[in-house]
């Protein structure tokens, strides 16, 4: 299909070009068309500028480029097309070439007799648009040198800034990065503690049996150092590390006196102490990162965190890619999120599909009977889907709905265990709504609605009164015109009667004169 016109969207404005020489007249092969595009002289004979609709400013340009990227036909672009394109009829169709596929659909909906070709549907259109981008500065003679470059720079910065702009309160990217970092730190911390236990175990092997916590073990290694220096004076320092448990501190001192470990050289002890310091600092950072994740989840997804926990909720968001994606997932997808390998393996072997994915790590699945795990996982996935949607689309963050959903899951577990009937969903949700209204001191929406209705009635009454006033004025004007017409008609009738009477009097006088003369 031949192309009649081209729409060139540039930062300065919309330019409409007419294809004077069709590509098949320049060359039968696409390579010849591409060669013509590379040459300005040949390409200048192919297209001709019909009109340029410049933007009024940077804000207008940004709004127009946003509409183009979203496939929206703006009023400005519509007026530009109506002004510069000839009217197409049923017998005569016009083909417009443009770059955006979505915009082509919007133009086709408004101009049904206008055919659209894009760079994806026609290689000729793609090459012609490439030529316009390459030679647009010289083909549009109204532009000064450097206008397009400066406009591209400013508009590019504004468009990119608008695209990467996000809400600080609703930013879930930090949650995704935090949970990934937390998982990696857990692996590294486990490896570090294993190496520290093996390394320091040569000097004090009994300490590993007394203390099982990795972070506490690293802190004790830093506090003890050489076991030979450990005395009763260190009891309070050791007790402070083990949460003020003097029995454990006393056991450590007693074990150090009768330890079977060998002595370490100063160089070896320095390496062990440095490694213990690094392990303890990593454990402290892990704790601070965990608290940061909890605070971010309380801000971004408070209901999901209140329902299923900070860690599992963050893993669901990370697996989905964002909170928005998670809110779009159905409950069946949330249920098996994280068990994709088992799902595809079951589909391939025609076996049983998995009942749960990441939600298996929640506390609800663990304290449910074996027969009810599948039902609870389905119910929990349903509530997680609801909580994620509330978090994603609500303006003010609150955990009231998540707490209500958590109570529903607890009641459902109790129902499967003992048969106690749970509360109705409508009652629970209404209670959560009332609690949220009480917390944020939200006004009664009926009062707002009544006020809006009063304002609307006032506006409507004023508009109605104004319309009636105009109508009365029109009626008065019409009546005055009608009265003038009636008066003029009466005057004309009187004049006609007077003239008719004068004519009759003249004729009667003539008849009398004739009778007298005879």
CORTA-V987864 format. One record per pair of residues at least 24 apart in sequence whose C-alpha atoms are under 7 Angstrom apart, sorted by the first residue. I is the first residue (numbers start at 1). J is the second residue. D is the distance in Angstrom with one decimal. If there is no record, write none. Layout:
BEGIN
i=[I/I]
j=[J/J]
d=[D/D]
END
This chain:
BEGIN
i=[3/3/3/4/4/4/5/5/5/6/6/6/7/7/8/11/11/11/11/11/12/12/12/12/13/13/13/13/14/14/14/15/15/15/16/16/16/16/16/17/17/17/17/18/18/18/18/19/19/19/20/20/20/21/34/37/37/37/38/40/50/51/53/58/62/62/68/71/71/71/72/72/73/73/73/88/88/89/97/169/169/170/171/172/172/172/175/175/175/176/176/176/178/179/179/182/185/189/189/189/192/193/196/199/200/202/202/203/203/203/203/204/204/205/206/206/207/215/215/216/216/218/218/218/219/221/222/222/222/227/299/300/301/301/302/302/302/302/303/303/303/303/303/303/303/304/304/304/304/306/306/306/307/307/307/307/308/312/312/312/312/316/323/323/324/326/327/327/327/327/330/331/331/331/334/335/335/335/335/368/372/380/400/400/401/404/404]
j=[95/96/97/94/95/96/95/96/97/96/97/98/97/98/98/61/148/151/152/155/54/55/148/151/52/53/54/55/52/53/54/51/52/53/49/50/51/52/84/47/48/49/50/47/48/49/50/46/47/48/46/47/48/46/127/127/128/131/131/135/84/84/80/155/155/159/103/102/103/106/103/106/103/106/107/113/114/113/125/299/300/300/300/300/322/323/293/296/314/314/317/318/293/314/315/286/286/279/282/283/279/279/276/272/272/261/262/261/262/263/264/259/261/261/255/259/252/280/283/241/242/276/279/280/280/276/273/276/277/256/397/391/388/391/391/397/398/399/387/391/398/399/400/401/402/384/387/388/402/399/402/403/402/403/405/406/362/358/359/361/362/358/388/392/392/388/385/388/389/392/385/381/382/385/381/359/377/378/381/413/416/409/432/436/432/428/432]
d=[5.2/6.2/6.3/6.2/5.2/6.1/6.4/4.8/6.2/5.5/4.6/6.0/6.2/5.2/6.9/6.6/6.6/5.5/5.7/6.7/5.6/6.1/6.5/6.5/6.7/5.4/4.0/5.0/5.8/5.1/6.4/5.9/4.5/6.4/6.2/5.5/5.4/6.5/7.0/6.1/5.3/4.5/5.3/5.5/5.1/6.3/6.3/5.8/4.5/6.5/5.3/5.3/6.5/4.8/6.3/6.9/6.8/5.2/7.0/6.9/6.6/6.2/6.6/6.8/6.5/6.4/6.2/4.4/4.0/6.6/6.1/6.4/6.6/5.9/6.5/5.7/6.4/6.1/5.9/6.6/6.5/5.2/6.9/6.6/6.4/6.6/6.4/6.7/6.3/6.8/6.9/4.8/6.4/6.4/6.7/6.7/6.7/6.9/7.0/6.9/6.3/7.0/6.7/7.0/6.8/5.5/6.2/4.4/5.0/5.8/6.6/6.5/5.1/6.1/6.5/6.8/6.7/6.0/5.9/6.8/6.8/5.3/6.5/5.5/6.2/6.6/6.1/6.4/6.7/5.7/6.3/7.0/7.0/5.2/6.9/6.6/6.0/4.9/5.4/6.4/6.8/4.5/7.0/5.9/3.8/6.3/5.2/5.9/6.0/6.3/5.1/5.7/4.9/6.1/6.4/4.9/6.1/6.9/6.8/6.9/6.7/7.0/6.9/6.4/6.2/6.7/6.1/5.1/4.7/6.8/6.8/5.2/4.8/5.7/5.7/6.9/6.6/6.2/4.9/6.6/7.0/6.7/5.8/6.6/5.6/6.4/6.4]
END
